[in-house]
Amino acid sequence: MIGPSPVENVSYHQQMVWERGRGRAIEDGARISYELRRGLQIILLNLHPALGANRNRSAGELWRTLQNSGARTERG
C-alpha cells in the first residue's frame, strides 16, 4: 500500500496527485480482494457438491463447512 507523501514540502497539486494515486491503489486492492474471495467461493462450490445449497454464503463460511464435513483440505 502506498503510504503518506514522502516529502513534506510539496505543492498542493503534487499532494493531490499523490492522494489520488493512493486512493486508486486502495480501491484496486479492495476490488482484487473481492474478486479473489468470489473466485474462491465459486471454486469451493464447484469442488464439493454438498456446498451447492449454500450459494449465498461467503468463501470463509464455505471453507469452514467443507472442513467440518470431513473432506480432506490442505492449506498451502
C-alpha positions as CSV (number, residue, x, y, z in Angstrom):
1,M,0.0,0.0,0.0
2,I,1.2,3.5,-0.7
3,G,1.8,5.4,2.5
4,P,1.9,9.2,3.2
5,S,3.6,11.5,0.8
6,P,7.4,11.0,1.2
7,V,8.1,14.8,1.1
8,E,6.6,17.3,3.5
9,N,7.1,20.5,1.4
10,V,5.3,19.7,-1.8
11,S,2.8,21.8,-3.8
12,Y,-0.9,21.4,-3.4
13,H,-1.1,19.9,-6.9
14,Q,1.6,17.3,-6.1
15,Q,-0.1,16.3,-2.9
16,M,-3.5,15.9,-4.8
17,V,-1.8,13.7,-7.4
18,W,-0.3,11.6,-4.6
19,E,-3.6,11.3,-2.8
20,R,-5.4,10.3,-6.0
21,G,-2.8,7.6,-6.7
22,R,-3.1,6.4,-3.1
23,G,-6.9,6.2,-3.4
24,R,-6.7,4.3,-6.6
25,A,-4.3,1.8,-5.0
26,I,-6.7,1.2,-2.1
27,E,-9.7,0.8,-4.5
28,D,-7.7,-1.6,-6.7
29,G,-6.7,-3.6,-3.6
30,A,-10.3,-3.9,-2.4
31,R,-11.5,-4.9,-5.9
32,I,-8.8,-7.6,-6.2
33,S,-9.6,-8.8,-2.7
34,Y,-13.3,-9.1,-3.6
35,E,-12.5,-10.9,-6.9
36,L,-10.2,-13.4,-5.1
37,R,-12.9,-14.1,-2.4
38,R,-15.6,-14.5,-5.1
39,G,-13.3,-16.8,-7.1
40,L,-12.6,-19.0,-4.1
41,Q,-16.3,-19.2,-3.4
42,I,-17.0,-20.4,-6.9
43,I,-14.2,-23.0,-6.8
44,L,-15.4,-24.3,-3.4
45,L,-19.0,-24.6,-4.7
46,N,-17.8,-26.5,-7.8
47,L,-15.5,-28.8,-5.9
48,H,-17.9,-30.0,-3.3
49,P,-21.5,-30.8,-4.4
50,A,-22.8,-30.7,-0.8
51,L,-22.0,-26.9,-0.7
52,G,-24.3,-26.3,-3.7
53,A,-27.2,-25.4,-1.5
54,N,-25.1,-22.7,0.2
55,R,-24.6,-20.3,-2.7
56,N,-25.2,-17.2,-0.7
57,R,-22.6,-18.0,1.9
58,S,-19.1,-16.3,2.0
59,A,-16.0,-18.1,0.9
60,G,-14.9,-18.3,4.5
61,E,-18.1,-19.9,5.6
62,L,-17.9,-22.4,2.7
63,W,-14.3,-23.3,3.6
64,R,-15.3,-23.9,7.3
65,T,-18.3,-26.0,6.1
66,L,-16.0,-28.0,3.9
67,Q,-13.6,-28.6,6.7
68,N,-16.3,-29.6,9.1
69,S,-17.8,-32.1,6.6
70,G,-14.7,-34.3,7.0
71,A,-13.5,-33.6,3.5
72,R,-9.7,-33.5,3.2
73,T,-8.5,-30.0,2.9
74,E,-4.9,-28.7,2.9
75,R,-3.7,-25.2,3.3
76,G,-0.5,-24.3,1.3
